[in-house]
Amino acid sequence: MEEVIKFENPFCNGCTVTKVVDESSRSSAQIKELLEHNVLVDENEWYVLFENGTLIKKGRSRIATSDYLNNKKFLSINKFYEKV
C-alpha cells in the first residue's frame, strides 16, 4: 500500500505541492538546474513554488532578519543564483 503525503501550500493559490526541497541541503548546481528546468509559479521570503508542484524552502537565498531593519527587500531566487 502506497502512502500519500499531502504538503501544505503556503501560497494558497490552488497548486498542489508534491515535493518539498530544502535549499540548504542541495548544492548550488542542483538548485540552478532546478531553476533552469522548471517554471516558477510563486515566491516569497521563505518559499519558492514551481509549476510541477515542487516547493523549495529557502535557506541560502533567504533574507536575513537583520536586513528587514535596514529596509532591504528579498531577492528573487533566480537573481540570487545568477550572481553565485
PLY file of the C-alpha trace (Angstrom):
ply
format ascii 1.0
element vertex 84
property float x
property float y
property float z
element edge 83
property int vertex1
property int vertex2
end_header
0.00 0.00 0.00
1.41 3.37 -1.05
1.16 6.21 1.44
0.03 9.55 0.01
1.65 12.52 1.72
-0.08 15.86 1.48
2.02 19.00 1.77
0.56 22.34 2.76
0.82 25.02 0.07
1.98 28.24 1.80
0.71 30.36 -1.11
-2.88 29.04 -1.06
-3.10 29.51 -4.84
-4.65 26.15 -5.68
-1.43 24.46 -6.84
-0.75 21.04 -5.37
2.58 20.59 -3.62
4.02 17.17 -4.45
7.60 17.52 -3.24
9.41 19.72 -0.71
13.11 20.52 -1.13
15.29 22.26 1.44
17.59 24.65 -0.43
20.32 24.30 2.19
20.52 20.53 1.69
21.17 20.85 -2.05
24.23 22.16 -3.85
24.10 25.44 -5.76
24.44 23.49 -9.02
21.38 21.37 -8.16
19.28 24.44 -7.36
20.42 26.17 -10.58
19.41 23.08 -12.57
16.01 23.02 -10.86
15.52 26.70 -11.74
16.51 26.14 -15.38
14.15 23.22 -15.97
11.03 24.33 -14.08
8.59 27.22 -14.29
8.39 29.36 -11.15
4.79 29.99 -10.05
5.15 31.97 -6.84
7.83 33.13 -4.43
8.14 34.94 -1.13
10.83 35.42 1.52
10.67 31.80 2.71
9.42 29.60 -0.13
9.51 29.10 -3.91
6.76 27.13 -5.69
7.19 25.61 -9.15
4.56 24.57 -11.68
5.43 20.88 -11.26
4.47 21.03 -7.56
7.98 21.32 -6.13
8.25 23.64 -3.14
11.69 24.92 -2.12
12.22 26.04 1.45
14.74 28.86 1.14
18.00 28.74 3.06
20.96 30.42 1.35
18.82 32.83 -0.68
16.57 33.79 2.22
16.73 37.33 3.51
18.32 37.74 6.93
16.17 39.10 9.73
18.61 41.96 10.24
18.08 43.02 6.61
14.49 43.96 7.44
15.84 46.56 9.85
17.93 48.01 7.01
14.80 48.18 4.82
16.13 45.63 2.30
13.68 43.56 0.27
14.06 39.89 -0.52
15.98 38.93 -3.64
14.36 36.57 -6.12
15.93 33.09 -6.11
16.62 33.50 -9.84
18.61 36.67 -9.23
20.43 35.13 -6.26
21.68 32.18 -8.34
22.63 34.42 -11.30
25.26 36.09 -9.13
26.53 32.93 -7.36
0 1
1 2
2 3
3 4
4 5
5 6
6 7
7 8
8 9
9 10
10 11
11 12
12 13
13 14
14 15
15 16
16 17
17 18
18 19
19 20
20 21
21 22
22 23
23 24
24 25
25 26
26 27
27 28
28 29
29 30
30 31
31 32
32 33
33 34
34 35
35 36
36 37
37 38
38 39
39 40
40 41
41 42
42 43
43 44
44 45
45 46
46 47
47 48
48 49
49 50
50 51
51 52
52 53
53 54
54 55
55 56
56 57
57 58
58 59
59 60
60 61
61 62
62 63
63 64
64 65
65 66
66 67
67 68
68 69
69 70
70 71
71 72
72 73
73 74
74 75
75 76
76 77
77 78
78 79
79 80
80 81
81 82
82 83
